[in-house]
């Protein structure tokens, strides 16, 4: 996985680019009618139940817009909230608060939705031993906050990007001339370039699982689009040779059944690509 420093750099790039995109040469609405020396206070109001996420990210945004803005935080990331809760107050330059408002709301609404959905999946897995993972099916340019939100919701992050873990999927295996060729070439490449990366290999059939196991040195086998019975067979075949992961069209109705097949991980793109923003607002007080 990427380092904390890399992750913080990603967040900073996202904030800077979002401000460039939204503010450009200036927030003329505020500049036109709000005096430069005017100060004020606003509250982050929750308008629907869920898990709040993005409070720490909001603080980063406010600080980037205006280092003199002050936050008084009442509810921390990862906390269940209900309609009417106030998460924080922000005070300082009225122009600065207005400049940051939309970016803070866009970020927190999406992050809270992801954390809420993730938390619901985590609860469905309680007692099974399986962990929920996100995927790379994220919003372009907003991956770091979305994966952060998964962690806030109680889930775990899969690889961050293409560079921090090897994942040989069906197209890699087909283009490489088969699973065995793909694995052997990958091991040679990692050794030649002195890269210490874990290898995950996707299997579409039980026979492909057998082939993967023969190669050895695999961190995790991705059991993709298997039914429950074949998933149980796959888990039994793999045993303790490596970790197991189920994926493919898994939802809240099937996730528990897949977990009870004995897999270590379940990955779901729905955590990030199929959520509706949580309703939040920033109101002057």
C-alpha positions, -999 to +999 in steps of 0.1 A: +000+000+000+011+036-004+028+054+025+011+080+047+032+107+031+021+096-004-015+096+008-013+131+023+003+143-009-027+129-029-051+147-006-032+180-010-032+177-048-070+170-048-077+200-027-055+224-047-070+211-080-106+214-067-100+250-055-086+258-089-116+242-106-142+258-084-128+292-075-106+301-105-096+337-105-121+345-077-154+339-060-170+369-076-204+363-059-188+368-025-164+395-036-193+415-050-214+417-019-194+406+012-169+431+026-133+418+027-131+423+065-165+407+073-164+377+096-190+351+103-197+316+115-214+286+099-225+251+110-223+218+092-259+204+095-268+168+091-300+163+071-302+125+070-290+096+092-257+079+084-220+077+093-203+110+091-170+112+072-148+139+059-145+161+090-107+159+090-107+165+052-129+195+057-103+209+081-076+205+055-098+223+029-106+252+053-069+255+061-059+256+025-085+283+016-076+304+047-052+294+075-071+317+099-104+299+097-112+281+129-132+249+134-150+237+165-156+200+160-185+183+179-187+150+160-157+131+147-153+110+116-168+075+118-196+085+142-233+076+135-253+108+130-290+116+128-309+144+111-305+176+129-270+169+143-244+197+140-210+183+132-189+214+135-188+252+135-164+271+113-156+308+119-135+335+104-136+354+071-171+353+056-156+353+021-133+324+030-161+303+044-182+308+013-152+300-010-147+267+008-184+258+012-191+238-019-158+218-019-164+209+018-200+198+011-192+179-021-164+160-003-182+153+030-215+143+013-198+117-009-174+105+018-203+101+043-223+081+018-194+058+012-187+054+049-224+047+056-226+020+029-193+005+040-205+003+076-237-014+065-216-041+048-193-044+078-223-051+100-235-078+075-201-096+079-200-095+117-189-129+131-178-144+098-141-134+099-143-119+064-133-083+057-148-059+031-125-043+006-129-014-018-117-015-054-102+010-080-138+018-092-135+053-078-143+088-090-114+100-112-094+125-093-111+118-059-097+083-051-079+092-019-109+107+000-131+078-012-107+052+001-103+072+033-141+071+037-141+033+033-116+030+062-138+055+083-168+032+076-149+002+090-137-014+057-103-020+044-085-007+013-075-029-016-045-016-035-045+021-040-035+021-076-018+001-103+017+007-088+014-006-052+003-042-058+003-067-087-032-079-097-033-103-126-069-103-140-084-122-169-071-098-196-036-099-182-036-137-181-051-139-216-027-113-231+003-130-214-006-164-229-022-180-198-021-178-161+011-197-156+030-175-181+016-144-165+027-154-131+062-165-142+067-133-162+055-112-132+079-129-108+108-124-132+099-087-137+097-081-099+130-097-093+147-079-122+134-045-111+139-052-073+102-046-066+086-060-035+050-062-044+023-087-034+007-107-062-030-113-065-043-135-093-079-137-105-095-172-112-126-178-132-128-215-127-117-242-102-092-255-128-076-220-129-073-221-091-054-254-094-031-238-120-025-208-098-016-229-068+009-249-088+029-217-095+031-208-058+042-175-043+008-159-046-005-136-019-042-138-027-065-156-052-094-136-064-124-160-067-143-141-093-180-145-101-182-180-085-215-193-071-217-203-034-209-240-039-179-234-061-167-208-037-167-233-009-148-258-031-123-231-040-117-222-004-111-258+005-087-262-024-067-232-014-066-239+023-038-220+040-017-217+009-027-181+004-055-156+012-088-158-006-111-130-020-146-132-034-157-106-060-182-100-087-218-088-084-218-092-046-244-070-029-261-067+005-283-097-003-254-121-010-224-108+009-231-128+040-235-160+021-202-155+004-185-147+037-199-179+052-181-198+024-149-191+043-132-164+022-109-140+039-119-109+019-148-097-001-143-068-026-171-046-037-169-018-062-204-007-050-188+009-020-176+037-041-194+036-075-230+031-064-237+055-036-260+086-033-245+116-016-256+120+020-276+152+026-255+178+045-256+216+044-234+244+056-256+272+072-246+306+085-254+311+122 
